[in-house]
Amino acid sequence: MNEVWKSIREFPNYEISNAGRVRSIDHFDSLGRKQVGKILKPSFDSRKHYLHVSLYKDGKTIPVNIHRLVATEFIENPNGCKEVNHKDEYKTNNAVSNLEWCTHKYNNNYGSKRGSTRGAKNPMSKITQDVAEFIQKNHLSCGGTMRNIELSKMFNLSPTHVCAVAHGRRWKHATSD
């Protein structure tokens, strides 16, 4: 693949390539000094999920995710989707061929290649499927007789976590039929 560079519309002193690289261009700063362009070194965002670069505009440094820059400049978005999916599920591969605009639902459900980490398969999960179903069946607001505080003490969870499970904000795939 030949690397193609395009100007970044929101940041006129920078360019993005279809390979996911960002560079500054030769320009003069606000004090009239010449700044020589260079390839920028990406780093991980605060959650350590996506690569980003810090771009300078109007006296401010703004962190921008590289995959969003590539998608914005190289991929048409006729449906006005707000999220960008990494097709191979590797969030460090920001090549245009690996990205697509998508909906939030599509992006969340995408991921069968590297295995689902939903529910008890998630290493951060504090409960099992059985516990989630028990909470949903016995929670006071779901037709049961137990309050948040009782369930939270029973399973060593916060009342907020119990409420989220009971109302389907967490473990919504668990069913208490």
ABEGO torsion letter per residue (X at the ends): XBBBBBBBAABAABBBBAAGBBBBBBBBBAAGBBBBBBBBBBBBBAAGABBBBBBBBGGBBBBBBAAAAAAAAABBBAAGBABBBBAAGBAABABAAABBBBBAAAAAABGAAAEBABEAABAABABBAAAAAAAAAABAAAGBABBAAAAAAAAGBBAAAAAAAAAGABGAABBBX
